């Protein structure tokens, strides 16, 4: 039986390529992951001939491009190496438009520095990834990126499925990001064998019953955890920010064209109280006692219940840290019982247009290809086959992928504190985790940062204007 809708395979592949390991101490623990060093593609991947022929018949919106080459500055290459699955959107761009993506490699850490130097030298790339969610609003403030509206019709039927998401990246009625699909930014990876052996409720079943909430999650953690036997509920770097966004309220967001902070919002108070109680009950894996190292392998050996991480973590060849393939499961973050919907932290697949870009029309054509492949039956069937054949996913994993994408698109929440500037990131990133990691009250933490944060946001808002 073939599913008719799938999370854009390109989203997952892009995320898998662009994400990597995190830092090894609390001061450097990331709000997002850091990809590996840049590498060049040695040989081009291809689709099967029958897939290429089927895809060539898909109706597109552009004629052949006069200039088909778009330059892409990144630490990862959209063009996959030989033996790796190829995005159908890339095949469409090459075949239907005569397009080509020229990869300009840089390290992840140096990508903004490299972009600034290229813009200053008059040799700008055309396209830059927005998937790290750190390019807006800082890219608008620094004038590194241009609005896409002169080249992309965000009000068209093609772009309608992503309107709510793309409208979150607007300033003065202009869109600075072309987001083409979403993904649950963080999911709760677990081992079904561990659930069964401990007599716990199946999180996937709870989700199906609309009962996967903070409360059922908390009960499960209490039943499982046992410090004496080194059994803990949650490990990893990404839990605190992800559970916070289930409230529907980011710590820093955009409102009426201005950057705002929500530290005093009652929903933030609720999630901070929840994390404080987790710490008091000794539920999180105590990273401070293990040299600030994470241990995803404890999912496989039954020592840790959940490993919150991006779906990209499941697009690798060796998932043995999580168990055998038929044991690996995941669900979205649990629903906040105080919120009016099941909000989820949102990751995006999308790109920005660089200042000084020589081929904005080519960027627009590639973005349209990504949108065209979102719901096209031919493209989805090719991608569905890839996900089983190349990544060996089980039907349970695949079905949950569809579910998390559907839920994320219904109620996306995007956090902006990583995307304003380094000062804002430093003020917010680690302090919001102090209840969970150190048992420090949110009231105490909030009072130490909110005035400095507001002053910095005021300054940035002035620059925006």
BAMARMI-229314 format. One record per residue (C-alpha): x, y, z. Coordinates in steps of 0.25 Angstrom, whole numbers, plus 5000, padded with zeros to 4 digits. Layout:
BEGIN
XYZ/...
REM end
This chain:
BEGIN
500050005000/500650134996/500450265005/500050384997/500750485006/502150485011/503050585018/503950635007/505050545006/505950655002/505650725016/506150605023/507350585014/507750735015/507650725030/508450595031/509550665023/509550795030/509450745044/510550675053/511050665067/510950765078/511950825087/512450745099/512250845111/511050925116/511551065112/511651015098/510350925097/509650965085/508351015082/508450945068/509450845064/510750875056/511050805043/512350735039/513450805032/513150835017/513450735007/513350724992/512550634984/513350524977/512350474968/510950504964/509750424969/508650384959/507250344959/506750214952/506450234938/504950204939/504850304951/505550414943/504650384931/503350394940/503850524947/504150594934/502650584931/502350664943/501750804939/502650914944/502451064944/503751114937/504351114923/505851064922/506651164930/507551264922/508551244933/508351104940/509551114950/509251154964/510351174974/510151114988/511051144999/510951045010/511750935018/510950825011/510550794997/509150784991/509850694980/509950564987/511150474985/511050344976/510250234983/509450334991/507950364988/507750484980/506650584983/505550584973/505450734973/506950744969/506650644957/505450734953/506250854954/507350794945/506450724935/505250824934/506050954935/507450924931/507850964945/509150934952/509550954967/510951004968/511450964982/512351064989/512950995001/513251065015/513251015029/511951025037/512551115047/513151215036/511951215027/511451355031/512951415030/513051345017/511751405012/512151545017/513451545010/512851494997/511851604997/512851715000/513751654988/512551664979/512551514977/511351474984/510751334984/509251324980/508751234991/508951215006/508251105015/507151155024/507051015031/507851055043/506751165047/507851265049/507751355037/506551445040/506451545046/507951565047/508151545031/507151665029/507851745040/509251725033/508751735019/509351595016/508051545010/507051605000/505451595000/505051484991/503651544987/504151604974/504451454969/503551364977/501951384978/501751344992/500251374990/500151264979/499451134980/500751064979/501251134991/499951134999/500351015008/501551085014/500851225015/500751215031/502251175032/502751275022/501951395028/502751375041/504051415033/503451555028/503951695031/503251815025/502351725017/503551655010/503951505011/505351475015/505251325015/504751225005/504251115014/503750995005/503450895016/503450865031/503950755040/503750735055/505050805059/505250705071/504550565073/504650475084/505450355080/505150225088/505350075088/504049995088/504749875095/505049965107/503550015107/503049875107/504049815117/503649925127/502149915125/502050055121/500950115112/501350125097/501650265094/501150245079/499850185085/499650305094/499850405082/498850325074/497850345086/498250495087/498750465101/500250485099/500350605108/501350655118/500550585129/500650445123/502050475119/502350505134/501650385139/502450295130/503750365134/503450345149/503150195147/504450175139/505450255146/506350195157/507750265160/508250145168/508150065155/508550185146/507250185139/506850325134/505750385126/506450485116/507750505110/508350595099/508450745097/507150785091/506050755101/505950885108/505750975096/504750865089/503850845101/503750995103/503251015089/502050925091/501451035099/501351115086/502151225091/503651245087/504551315097/504851415086/503851435074/503351535064/502151615066/501651735057/503051745050/503751755063/504651655071/503951625085/504351545097/503351465104/504051425117/502851475126/501851395118/501051305127/501251185117/502751205119/502551205134/501851065132/502850995124/503951045133/503250995145/503150855138/504650855136/504850895150/504050775155/504750685146/506050725152/505550715166/505150575163/506450535157/505850495144/506850555134/508150485131/509150565139/510150605128/510950685139/511350555145/511850495132/512750605127/511650675120/511550565110/510350505104/510050355103/509050325092/509450175093/508750165106/507450165098/507850025092/508349975105/507050015113/507750115122/507050235116/505650245112/505650365102/506650435093/506050565088/506750595075/506450645061/505850545051/507150555043/507850465054/507050355048/507650375034/508950305036/509450165033/509750125047/508550135057/509150035067/509150145078/507650135078/507549985076/507149885065/506349945054/505049875058/505149935072/505450085068/504250175070/503950325071/502850415074/502750565074/502950645087/501750625097/500550725096/500550845106/499250825114/499150975116/499251005101/498051015092/498750925082/499850825080/500950915077/502250865072/503650915070/503850945055/505050915046/504950965032/505550925019/505751065012/506751165006/507051305006/507451404994/508851464996/509151604995/509751634981/509251494976/509451484961/508351384958/507151414967/506251354956/507051224957/506851214972/505351244970/505251124960/505951034970/505051074981/503851044972/504350914969/504450884984/502950924985/502550844973/503150724978/502450734992/501150674988/501350614974/500950474974/502150434964/503150504973/502650444986/502650304981/504050314977/504450374991/503650274998/504450164991/505750234995/505350245010/505150095011/506250045001/507350145005/507150165020/506450035023/505350095031/504150015037/502750045034/502550095048/503650195046/503050235033/501650255037/502150345049/502950425040/501650455032/500950485045/501950585051/502050655038/500550675038/500550725052/501650815050/501050885038/499750905046/500350975058/501751025055/502551095065/503951155062/504951205072/505651335068/506751355079/507751285071/507551375060/507651515065/509151525069/510151455078/509851545090/508351505090/508751355088/509751365099/508651435108/507651325106/508251195101/508851135114/507951215125/506651155120/507251015123/507651045137/506350995143/506550865136/508050845138/508350915151/506950925158/507051075158/505751145159/505251215147/504851345155/506351355159/506851335145/505851425138/506151545146/507651535143/507451535128/506151605124/506551745125/507851725117/507151645107/506051755105/507151865103/507851775093/506551755085/506151905086/507551925079/507351825068/505851875066/506452015064/507451965054/506251885047/505552015045/
REM end
